[in-house]
Amino acid sequence: MTAPAPGVLGTDRLELGEGIRWTDGRAVLTDILTGRLLSAPADPAEPFTLIAQLPCPLGAVAPIEGSPGHWIAAAGTGICRIDPTGHVDWIARPEDDAPVPMRMNDGVADPHGRFWAGSMAYEATEDAGSLYRVDRDGRVTRVLRDITIPNGPAFTADGTLMYLTDSARGAIRRYPVDPVSGELGPPEPFVTLRSGSPDGMTTDAEGGLWTAVWGTGQLHRYHPDGSLDRIVDLPADQPAGLCLGGPDGRTLLVTSAYIGLPAPGPFDGAVFAVRVDVPGPPAAPYRPAHSAGLADTP
């Protein structure tokens, strides 16, 4: 099935664009290694707007419910919050003492208000990465180990299934999630790609899973049974993060990267918009059990 040609949002080209989310009527995204949180413009001829500049890599953010302009973020070696002035307060830095240099990568809030984020080695050391869960009370727990490059996760609408990629292995796994505790059940293989690496993911209203496929210039949509539904081609070799958004939830928004390319093309590092048939919801917020308590976290 063919899709309309993708549009390009804004004039910027990102070194390592990731973590795109539709929230509060706009697309926000990160340029990981530059530590920038950005907002995509409505006018494709305009540059992106800088929301915050961190002094460390910034993988992904989620809005904090009840605190406009505040974000919870996968950044540096852990989890922090960012206030409207761009000030950073650390919640936890679990990768500070890792045996190899580490950074946080992708992350997202689930439908029950928890925040999940993965870590990886700068050199993509095999099995050095982990997945962390931030509960609503602010407690940070390492829930998975021995991942090389975690991306996603993405959750079904009811929050009872989680998809997680290990991009280095070309694999997407699916985990049952206890909606009350957030505990993960045993994983099952979902998709393993023969070409390219699954990267960012999102689910839609029919339970379909979209993933960006790094190294191929493609987006894939899978049915809940793991069968491939469609492929969308992009004029960029390294699509990285994606989400569904726009006023009707039917715009697939995609980041890409020019990092590592010996001769980047004109659209490598661009952010794309593709119209699709099945909508998805805006980004879920992190919902702290006590907002004031989160604000006081050292």
C-alpha positions as CSV (number, residue, x, y, z in Angstrom):
1,M,0.0,0.0,0.0
2,T,1.4,3.4,-1.0
3,A,1.4,6.5,1.2
4,P,1.4,10.2,0.2
5,A,4.9,11.7,-0.3
6,P,6.3,12.9,3.0
7,G,6.5,16.6,3.8
8,V,9.4,18.2,5.6
9,L,8.9,20.2,8.8
10,G,11.3,23.2,9.3
11,T,14.7,24.0,7.8
12,D,16.9,22.4,10.4
13,R,18.9,19.2,9.8
14,L,19.6,17.2,13.0
15,E,22.8,15.3,13.9
16,L,20.8,12.6,15.7
17,G,17.1,13.5,15.8
18,E,15.1,11.4,18.2
19,G,12.3,11.4,20.8
20,I,9.7,13.2,18.8
21,R,6.3,13.5,20.6
22,W,3.1,15.3,19.9
23,T,2.0,17.2,23.0
24,D,0.0,20.4,23.6
25,G,-0.7,20.9,19.9
26,R,2.9,20.8,18.8
27,A,5.8,18.4,17.9
28,V,8.7,18.4,20.3
29,L,11.9,16.4,19.7
30,T,15.5,16.1,20.6
31,D,18.9,16.3,18.9
32,I,20.5,13.8,21.2
33,L,24.2,14.5,21.2
34,T,23.8,18.3,21.2
35,G,21.4,18.1,24.2
36,R,18.7,20.2,22.6
37,L,15.0,20.0,23.2
38,L,13.3,21.5,20.1
39,S,9.8,22.4,18.8
40,A,9.0,21.9,15.2
41,P,7.5,24.9,13.4
42,A,4.1,25.0,11.8
43,D,5.7,26.8,8.8
44,P,8.0,24.4,6.9
45,A,10.1,27.4,5.9
46,E,11.0,28.3,9.5
47,P,13.7,26.9,11.8
48,F,13.0,24.9,14.9
49,T,12.4,26.7,18.2
50,L,14.8,25.9,21.1
51,I,12.9,24.9,24.2
52,A,15.9,23.9,26.4
53,Q,19.7,23.3,26.0
54,L,21.2,20.7,28.3
55,P,24.9,20.3,29.0
56,C,24.6,16.6,28.3
57,P,23.0,14.3,25.7
58,L,19.2,14.4,25.7
59,G,17.4,11.3,24.5
60,A,13.7,11.9,25.0
61,V,11.1,13.7,27.2
62,A,7.6,13.4,28.4
63,P,5.4,16.3,29.7
64,I,4.6,16.3,33.4
65,E,0.9,16.3,34.1
66,G,-0.3,19.3,36.0
67,S,3.0,21.2,35.5
68,P,2.9,23.1,32.1
69,G,6.3,23.6,30.6
70,H,7.9,20.9,32.8
71,W,9.4,17.7,31.4
72,I,10.8,14.5,32.6
73,A,13.7,13.4,30.5
74,A,16.1,10.6,29.7
75,A,19.4,12.5,29.6
76,G,23.0,12.2,30.4
77,T,23.5,9.1,32.6
78,G,20.0,9.1,34.0
79,I,16.6,10.7,34.6
80,C,16.0,14.4,35.2
81,R,13.3,17.0,35.1
82,I,13.5,20.2,33.1
83,D,11.6,23.3,34.1
84,P,10.4,26.1,31.8
85,T,13.6,28.0,32.2
86,G,15.7,25.0,31.1
87,H,17.0,24.3,34.6
88,V,17.8,20.6,35.2
89,D,17.2,18.7,38.4
90,W,18.4,15.1,38.6
91,I,16.1,12.4,39.8
92,A,18.6,9.6,39.4
93,R,21.9,8.9,37.5
94,P,22.1,5.1,37.6
95,E,24.7,4.9,34.8
96,D,27.3,7.2,36.5
97,D,29.4,4.2,37.7
98,A,29.0,2.0,34.7
99,P,32.2,0.2,33.5
100,V,32.0,1.9,30.1
101,P,30.9,5.4,29.2
102,M,27.1,5.4,29.0
103,R,24.2,7.7,27.9
104,M,20.5,7.6,27.9
105,N,18.7,7.0,24.7
106,D,14.9,6.8,23.9
107,G,12.1,7.0,26.4
108,V,8.4,7.5,26.8
109,A,5.6,7.7,29.3
110,D,3.1,4.9,29.4
111,P,-0.8,5.2,29.6
112,H,-0.6,4.7,33.4
113,G,1.7,7.7,34.0
114,R,5.0,6.0,34.4
115,F,8.2,7.0,32.5
116,W,10.4,4.4,30.8
117,A,13.9,5.0,29.3
118,G,16.8,3.0,27.9
119,S,20.5,3.4,28.3
120,M,23.3,2.5,25.9
121,A,27.1,2.7,25.7
122,Y,28.6,5.5,23.6
123,E,30.5,2.8,21.7
124,A,27.4,0.5,21.5
125,T,29.1,-2.0,23.7
126,E,27.3,-5.3,23.5
127,D,24.7,-5.9,26.3
128,A,25.8,-2.8,28.2
129,G,22.4,-1.1,28.1
130,S,19.4,-1.3,30.4
131,L,15.8,-0.2,30.6
132,Y,14.6,1.9,33.5
133,R,11.1,2.6,34.8
134,V,10.2,5.7,36.8
135,D,7.2,5.1,38.9
136,R,4.7,7.8,39.8
137,D,6.3,8.1,43.3
138,G,9.6,9.0,41.6
139,R,11.3,5.7,42.3
140,V,13.7,4.6,39.5
141,T,14.1,0.9,38.9
142,R,16.3,-1.0,36.4
143,V,13.8,-3.5,34.9
144,L,15.9,-5.0,32.0
145,R,19.6,-5.6,31.5
146,D,21.8,-6.9,28.7
147,I,20.4,-4.7,25.9
148,T,22.8,-3.1,23.4
149,I,20.8,-0.3,21.9
150,P,17.3,0.0,23.4
151,N,14.8,2.0,21.5
152,G,11.2,2.8,22.2
153,P,9.5,1.6,24.2
154,A,6.0,1.8,22.8
155,F,2.8,0.8,24.6
156,T,-0.7,-0.3,23.5
157,A,-3.5,2.0,24.4
158,D,-4.4,0.1,27.5
159,G,-0.8,0.0,28.7
160,T,-0.8,-3.8,29.0
161,L,1.7,-4.5,26.3
162,M,5.1,-2.9,25.7
163,Y,7.2,-3.1,22.5
164,L,11.0,-2.7,22.9
165,T,13.7,-2.8,20.3
166,D,17.3,-3.8,20.6
167,S,18.4,-2.0,17.5
168,A,21.8,-3.6,17.4
169,R,20.2,-7.0,17.0
170,G,17.5,-5.9,14.6
171,A,14.8,-7.3,17.0
172,I,11.5,-6.1,18.4
173,R,10.2,-7.9,21.5
174,R,6.8,-7.6,23.1
175,Y,6.3,-7.7,26.9
176,P,3.1,-8.0,29.0
177,V,2.9,-5.2,31.5
178,D,1.0,-5.4,34.9
179,P,-1.1,-2.2,34.7
180,V,-0.9,-1.7,38.5
181,S,2.7,-2.4,39.3
182,G,4.4,-1.9,36.0
183,E,6.1,-5.2,36.3
184,L,7.1,-6.9,33.0
185,G,6.2,-10.5,32.1
186,P,8.2,-12.8,29.9
187,P,9.0,-11.4,26.5
188,E,8.0,-12.9,23.1
189,P,9.7,-12.2,19.8
190,F,7.6,-9.9,17.6
191,V,9.7,-9.0,14.6
192,T,13.3,-9.5,13.5
193,L,14.5,-7.5,10.5
194,R,16.9,-8.9,8.0
195,S,17.9,-5.4,6.8
196,G,18.3,-2.2,8.8
197,S,17.7,-1.6,12.5
198,P,14.3,-1.0,14.1
199,D,14.6,2.3,16.0
200,G,11.8,4.5,17.4
201,M,8.3,3.1,17.6
202,T,4.7,4.1,18.2
203,T,1.3,2.4,18.2
204,D,-2.0,3.5,16.7
205,A,-5.7,3.1,17.5
206,E,-5.9,-0.3,15.8
207,G,-3.0,-1.7,17.7
208,G,-0.6,-1.4,14.8
209,L,3.0,-0.7,15.4
210,W,5.1,1.8,13.4
211,T,8.9,1.6,13.6
212,A,11.6,3.7,11.9
213,V,14.1,1.5,10.2
214,W,17.6,3.0,10.6
215,G,19.9,2.5,7.6
216,T,17.1,1.8,5.1
217,G,15.2,5.1,4.8
218,Q,12.0,3.2,5.6
219,L,9.1,3.2,8.0
220,H,7.3,-0.1,8.7
221,R,3.8,-0.7,10.1
222,Y,3.1,-4.1,11.6
223,H,-0.2,-5.6,12.5
224,P,-0.6,-6.9,16.1
225,D,0.2,-10.4,14.9
226,G,3.6,-9.3,13.6
227,S,2.8,-9.3,9.9
228,L,4.0,-6.4,7.8
229,D,1.2,-4.1,6.7
230,R,3.1,-1.4,4.8
231,I,6.4,0.3,4.1
232,V,6.8,4.1,3.7
233,D,10.0,5.3,1.9
234,L,11.8,8.5,3.0
235,P,14.5,10.5,1.3
236,A,16.8,10.1,4.3
237,D,18.9,7.0,5.1
238,Q,18.6,7.1,8.9
239,P,15.0,7.6,10.2
240,A,15.2,7.4,14.0
241,G,12.2,8.5,16.0
242,L,8.5,8.8,15.2
243,C,5.1,9.5,16.7
244,L,1.5,10.1,15.5
245,G,0.2,13.6,15.9
246,G,-1.4,16.6,14.2
247,P,-4.9,17.9,15.0
248,D,-6.5,14.6,14.0
249,G,-3.7,12.2,15.1
250,R,-3.2,11.0,11.5
251,T,0.1,12.6,10.8
252,L,3.2,10.4,11.3
253,L,6.0,12.6,12.4
254,V,9.5,11.2,11.9
255,T,13.0,12.4,12.9
256,S,16.2,11.4,11.1
257,A,19.9,11.8,11.5
258,Y,23.0,12.7,9.4
259,I,25.5,11.4,12.0
260,G,28.0,8.9,10.5
261,L,27.0,9.6,6.9
262,P,30.1,10.4,4.7
263,A,28.1,12.5,2.4
264,P,24.6,13.5,3.8
265,G,21.9,14.3,1.3
266,P,19.7,17.3,1.5
267,F,17.1,15.6,3.7
268,D,19.3,13.6,6.0
269,G,18.6,14.9,9.5
270,A,15.2,16.4,8.4
271,V,11.9,15.9,10.3
272,F,9.2,14.5,8.1
273,A,5.4,14.4,8.1
274,V,3.4,11.6,6.5
275,R,-0.4,11.3,6.4
276,V,-1.7,7.9,7.4
277,D,-5.2,6.4,7.8
278,V,-5.2,5.2,11.4
279,P,-4.8,7.8,14.1
280,G,-2.8,7.7,17.4
281,P,-3.1,9.6,20.6
282,P,-0.9,12.5,21.8
283,A,2.1,11.7,24.0
284,A,1.1,10.3,27.4
285,P,2.3,12.5,30.3
286,Y,4.3,11.4,33.3
287,R,1.9,11.6,36.2
288,P,3.7,12.1,39.5
289,A,1.7,10.9,42.5
290,H,2.4,14.2,44.2
291,S,3.5,17.0,42.0
292,A,5.1,19.0,44.8
293,G,7.0,15.9,45.8
294,L,8.5,15.6,42.3
295,A,9.5,19.2,42.4
296,D,11.3,18.7,45.7
297,T,13.3,15.7,44.4
298,P,17.0,16.4,44.9
